[in-house]
Amino acid sequence: MATSEATGPSGSVAELVVPQMGVVEQVLVVEWLVSDGAAVNAGDPVVMIDTDKAETELEAPATGRIDIRVPASDDEVAVGTVLAAVLRV
């Protein structure tokens, strides 16, 4: 899982980024397993993505509140796309 760090107005933010998985350049967002604004713990499964080879769960990169940036299921997104951010509280 790829993550990046930033600082928001009230704390640090960990971003959930589509990781590089082999030669795949695009993935399909299949299903969000949590709701926007939900509290999550680091390592909780939060979204299912699909490549042409397999479905994969991506986990929360940190503990906090999730801010979903790519809300629609069935959206195709590029590797490196920020799917969500977790505001650490």
DRENTORFI-866596 format. One line per 3 residues: their letters; for each residue x, y, z of N, C-alpha, C, O. Coordinates in steps of 0.001 Angstrom, whole numbers, plus 524288, in hexadecimal, padded with zeros to 5 digits. Last residue first. Layout:
% residues N
a> X:Y:Z:X:Y:Z:X:Y:Z:X:Y:Z; ...
//
This chain:
% residues 89
vrl> 7E77B:82F2E:837E2:7E54B:83222:83C46:7E7D7:83099:84156:7E67D:832B0:84573; 7EA95:8304E:82ABC:7EC04:82E16:82FC9:7E9FF:83192:83415:7EAB4:83653:833F6; 7E319:82E41:82052:7E4BC:8327A:823CA:7E5BE:83015:82922:7E230:82E18:82BB0
vaa> 7E5DC:827CE:81543:7E456:826D4:81AA9:7E6A2:82B3E:81DEE:7EB62:82BE6:81E48; 7E0B4:82808:80867:7E474:82A10:80C41:7E25C:828BD:811A3:7DD9F:82892:81276; 7E00A:820BC:7FC70:7DDCE:822CD:8014C:7E23C:82504:80499:7E6D7:823FD:803AC
lvt> 7E522:81F58:7F303:7DFB7:81D95:7F38A:7DD0D:81FFD:7F83D:7D863:82127:7F817; 7EDA9:82516:7EACC:7EC17:82542:7F04D:7E64B:823D3:7F098:7E2F4:826B5:7EEAD; 7F44D:81D8D:7E13D:7EFD1:820DB:7E28F:7EEB8:82094:7E86C:7EED5:81C5E:7EABD
gva> 7FBB9:81624:7DF08:7FD86:81B11:7E146:7F927:81EC6:7E2C2:7FA22:822C0:7E548; 7F5AF:81129:7D3CD:7F959:81028:7D809:7FB61:81574:7D9E6:7FC9B:818D9:7D6B9; 7E930:816EC:7D0A7:7EE9D:815AA:7CF7E:7F197:81451:7D476:7F03E:81611:7D8BC
ved> 7DC53:81140:7D0D0:7E019:8153C:7D263:7E5A0:8134B:7D14F:7E697:80E96:7D115; 7CF28:80FB3:7CDE4:7D475:80E0A:7CCBC:7D81C:81289:7CE0C:7D726:81705:7CC9C; 7C44E:80D77:7D5F1:7C7C2:81160:7D3A4:7CD06:80EDA:7D289:7CF25:80C24:7D5E5
dsa> 7BDFF:806A4:7DB45:7BE6C:805EC:7D5A3:7C15F:80A57:7D2F5:7C100:80AEE:7CE33; 7B997:80F87:7E4FB:7BB57:80A5D:7E370:7BB1A:80A25:7DD83:7B848:80D2C:7DB10; 7BD49:81C59:7E7CC:7B9F2:818ED:7E4AF:7BC7E:813A3:7E3D2:7C0FC:8134C:7E223
pvr> 7C491:8228D:7ED92:7C021:8200B:7F01B:7BD3F:81BEC:7ECF1:7BAFA:81856:7EF33; 7CFE8:8259B:7F014:7CDDB:82326:7EB52:7C916:81FF9:7ED07:7C97E:81B40:7EDD9; 7D18F:8293A:7FA18:7D25B:82CE4:7F5C4:7D051:82ACC:7F094:7CF1F:82DD6:7ED0D
idi> 7CD46:8288C:806FE:7CD79:825D4:801FB:7CDAE:829CF:7FD91:7CA6B:82D55:7FD49; 7D311:82973:8122B:7D0D9:82D35:80E77:7D17B:82ACD:8090B:7D5B6:82AFC:806C4; 7D235:823C5:81EAE:7D354:82336:81919:7D055:8273F:815E8:7CBBB:8284A:816D6
rgt> 7D8CF:82676:82A7E:7D3F1:826E1:82776:7D53B:826D6:821AF:7D8DA:8297B:81FF2; 7E1D9:81D17:82FD1:7DF74:8223C:82FB4:7DA41:82219:82CE1:7D795:81E19:82CDB; 7EDC8:816A7:82DB1:7E900:816E9:830D3:7E6FC:81C87:830BA:7E9F5:8203D:83171
apa> 7F242:8136F:820AF:7F2E7:815B5:825DF:7EDAD:81568:828BD:7E9AC:81410:82671; 7EFD2:80EEB:8174A:7F55A:80FCD:81864:7F668:811D4:81DE5:7FAE5:811F3:81F9D; 7E6E6:804A1:815AF:7E7AB:809F3:8179C:7ED68:80AAB:8190A:7EFA4:8075D:81BBA
ele> 7E947:7FC34:80A82:7E875:7FD3B:81012:7E94D:80300:8115E:7EC01:805D6:80E94; 7E2EF:7F638:7FFE8:7E6C9:7F9FA:801C2:7E556:7FB76:80750:7E0BD:7FBEA:808A3; 7E13B:7E9C3:7FA9B:7DF81:7ED81:7FE88:7E40A:7F12C:7FFBD:7E875:7EF6F:80080
tea> 7DFE5:7E60F:7ED4F:7E350:7E6F0:7F1C1:7E0C3:7EACA:7F57A:7DE68:7EEA0:7F3C9; 7DDBB:7DD02:7E30E:7DBA3:7E109:7E687:7DF21:7E14C:7EB56:7E112:7DD51:7ED35; 7E5D2:7DAD9:7D77B:7E3BF:7D97C:7DCA5:7E146:7DE2B:7DF58:7E27D:7E2AA:7DE25
kdt> 7E7FD:7DD98:7CCBA:7E98F:7D886:7CED8:7E6E2:7D70B:7D3F6:7E5C0:7D272:7D4C8; 7E57F:7E779:7CA18:7E3BD:7E375:7C679:7E4FD:7DDFE:7C888:7E335:7DA22:7C648; 7E1CC:7EBBE:7D6ED:7E513:7EC21:7D24B:7E2FD:7E814:7CE7D:7DF13:7E584:7CF9A
dim> 7D9F3:7F263:7DFD2:7DA72:7EDEE:7DC4F:7DE30:7EF52:7D7E5:7DDCE:7F375:7D57A; 7D837:7F516:7ED88:7D988:7F6AB:7E838:7DA4F:7F1C4:7E4F7:7DB37:7ED87:7E70D; 7D10C:7F89E:7F882:7D27C:7F454:7F500:7D3B3:7F6AF:7EFB6:7D0B6:7F9D4:7EDA2
vvp> 7D453:7FF3C:8044A:7D274:7FF67:7FEE7:7D45C:7FA92:7FBFA:7D8B2:7F8AF:7FCDA; 7D75B:7FD35:80EA9:7D3D4:80194:80D97:7D1A4:801A0:80815:7CD77:803DA:80739; 7DB7E:7F585:81947:7DA42:7F59A:813B1:7D642:7F9E6:8129F:7D245:7FA40:8154A
dga> 7E42E:7FB46:82295:7DECE:7F9A8:82154:7DE14:7F98B:81B6B:7DFDE:7FD1F:818C0; 7EDF9:7FFA6:823CE:7EDA1:7FA23:8225E:7E82B:7F82A:8214F:7E785:7F3D3:81F57; 7EA41:80883:82D63:7EE5D:806FA:829BB:7EDFA:80122:828BF:7EDAF:7FE0A:82C6A
nva> 7DC6F:80A02:82E2C:7E16A:808D4:830AA:7E554:80757:82C7F:7E3DF:80522:8287B; 7D2FF:81430:82C2D:7D5BB:80F74:82A88:7DAB4:80ED4:82DC5:7DCDB:8129D:82FCE; 7C6C0:81A31:82C1D:7CB97:81954:82EFB:7CDF2:81428:82D30:7CB34:8103B:82CBD
agd> 7C165:81FF7:82070:7C191:81BE2:82471:7C6D3:81BDC:82737:7CAD2:81D50:824F9; 7C12F:826A5:8181A:7C0E1:828EF:81D50:7C132:824FE:821BB:7C144:8267D:8264C; 7BAF2:81DDB:80FB1:7BDCF:822C1:81017:7BCFA:8250B:81588:7B88C:8255B:8175F
svl> 7BAED:81083:81437:7B842:81540:81267:7BBD1:819F6:812FD:7BF42:81A0F:81658; 7C183:80521:80F44:7C046:808D5:81370:7BD87:80D86:81100:7BDCF:80E5C:80C46; 7C359:80004:80658:7C1C9:7FCC8:80AC2:7C089:8000A:80F8E:7BEB3:7FDF8:8137C
wev> 7C04F:80297:7F959:7C242:804CC:7FE39:7C00F:80190:802AF:7BB60:8007A:802CC; 7C37A:7FB16:7EE4D:7BFDA:7FC11:7F29C:7C2B8:7FE8F:7F72E:7C6F6:7FCDF:7F8B0; 7C9F2:7FC5E:7E53C:7C583:7F8C6:7E54B:7C18D:7FA44:7E974:7BCE2:7FAAE:7E860
vlv> 7D0D0:803AD:7DCF7:7CEDC:803F6:7E251:7C9D5:800C1:7E26A:7C5F2:80237:7DFFE; 7DA33:7FE17:7D4EA:7D4A3:7FF3C:7D56C:7D346:7FF6E:7DB30:7D471:7FBC0:7DE0E; 7E642:8038F:7D050:7E34B:7FFD8:7D374:7DDA6:801A9:7D3A0:7DC7B:80636:7D299
qev> 7F0DB:8049D:7C730:7EBA9:8063E:7C8FA:7E957:801F7:7CC67:7EA4D:7FD56:7CB8A; 7FA36:7FFC8:7C544:7FA38:8057B:7C56A:7F517:807B4:7C771:7F4EE:80C2A:7C938; 801B2:7F4A8:7C893:7FC80:7F711:7C84D:7FCFA:7FCFC:7C8B2:7FFCB:7FEFF:7CC09
vgm> 80A7D:7EF10:7CA0C:80A83:7F2A5:7C597:8054F:7F57B:7C4E7:80493:7F85C:7C11F; 80A92:7EEA4:7D7DB:80C5F:7EC71:7D2EC:80C6D:7F08A:7CEAE:80E2C:7F4F1:7CF86; 804E0:7F815:7DD38:8041D:7F26F:7DDA4:8059A:7EFFD:7D86D:8024D:7EF56:7D4FD
qpv> 8060E:80320:7E4A9:807E8:80092:7DFE4:8077D:7FAB3:7E0BF:80988:7F8A0:7E492; 7FA54:80705:7EBAC:7FFC1:8054D:7EB40:8010B:80330:7E5D6:7FD97:801AD:7E2DA; 7F340:8123C:7ED77:7F33A:80D5D:7EA75:7F8E6:80BB0:7E9AB:7FBF6:80E89:7E74C
vle> 7F3F7:81708:7FA85:7F560:817A7:7F50C:7F527:81257:7F25A:7F6AC:80E64:7F4A2; 7EF89:81DE0:8049C:7EF2A:81897:80277:7EFB1:81915:7FC94:7EC4C:81B46:7F9F8; 7F6C4:8268A:80CA0:7F3BC:825A2:807DA:7F3FA:81FEC:8063E:7F818:81D73:8067A
avs> 7F575:82C25:818CC:7F7E8:827D4:815EF:7F471:826AC:8113F:7EFBB:825E9:811D1; 7F7CD:83812:81EE3:7F457:8352F:81B66:7F788:830E6:818CC:7FBCE:831E2:816D4; 7F86A:83E47:82B7A:7FABF:83BF0:826D9:7F6C2:838AA:823E5:7F2EB:836C6:82616
gsp> 7F044:84967:82EED:7F38A:844DC:82FEF:7F5B2:8429F:82AEE:7F4ED:844C4:826B2; 7E9CF:85158:82BCD:7E962:84F9C:83135:7EC9E:84ABC:83253:7EBC6:8482C:8364F; 7EC76:853E0:8217A:7EBB5:85812:8253D:7EB8B:8562B:82ADA:7ECFF:85916:82E63
gta> 7F642:84A0E:81E13:7F174:84CF0:81D4F:7F0DD:85106:82185:7F453:851A4:824CC; 80159:84590:81806:7FF57:847F1:81CC9:7FA9A:84B33:81B6D:7FAD5:84EA7:81816; 803D5:838BC:812E6:80339:83E5C:81249:80159:8407B:8177D:7FFEB:83D7D:81AF9
est> 8091A:82D34:80D26:807DE:83051:811BF:80761:83611:81043:80A24:837FF:80CD4; 80480:82207:80640:807B4:826AE:8069A:805C9:829DD:80B32:80156:82943:80CEB; 8054F:81486:802A0:8031D:818D7:8059E:806A5:81D89:80505:80B2E:81D14:8037D
am> 80229:8088D:7FCCD:8051F:80D62:7FC90:80252:81190:7FFBE:7FD8A:81209:7FF89; 80349:7FB6E:80000:80000:80000:80000:80375:804CF:80000:80746:80513:802EA
//
